[in-house]
Every structure is written in C-alpha cells, then in structure tokens.
Amino acid sequence: MPIEQPDAGIMFGAEQSGTVIPFPLARRRAFIDRHARHIATMRPEVGERYLDRQLQVQFENLQRRGIDLDIINREIVAMDAAIRAALWRAVITRGQR
C-alpha cells in the first residue's frame, strides 16, 4: 500500500476521520489589538493596504491547513471586523490612559 493516495481520503494507511476547526481568529485578542494599534499609526490608505495584506496572509495560512473555504471566509470577515473595532477603540481612547 502506498504511503499516500491523493483524493482517496487515505494518508499513511489510515482514513481521515475529522474536520479541522480553527480557533476563532477574531478572539485572538493580542493579535487583533497589536495590528489595530499598528494600523492606527498609519495613513488611512496605507493602513487599508496593511490590513488587506494581513487578512490575505491569514487566509493563505488557513488554506494550507486544509480548512473549508466557507469557514475561512467566515473567519476572515470576523477578523476584519474585530481589527476594525479594535482600531476604533485605539483611536478613540488614544491618550486616555
């Protein structure tokens, strides 16, 4: 028996038995807050490009891990919303510590 049989659902002699579900990206508070604070220091157009690139990186990482495309899209939308919300919090509370 070969080690890997592409598209057969069998790898290393065992059947694939589960679905990988990622930890919600939007709940990675340190990651979200770090990027929001960084974007807050940029000009708006630069910040948008930076955010788009970070979302693309996360999309590619989830794809490489074999996550279902519908789940990836949902996670990326939630992460985008979380970063934008954290960005507003960072901008509004700037200097109020």
Order of alpha helices (4+ residues) and beta strands (2+ residues): beta-beta-beta-alpha-alpha-alpha
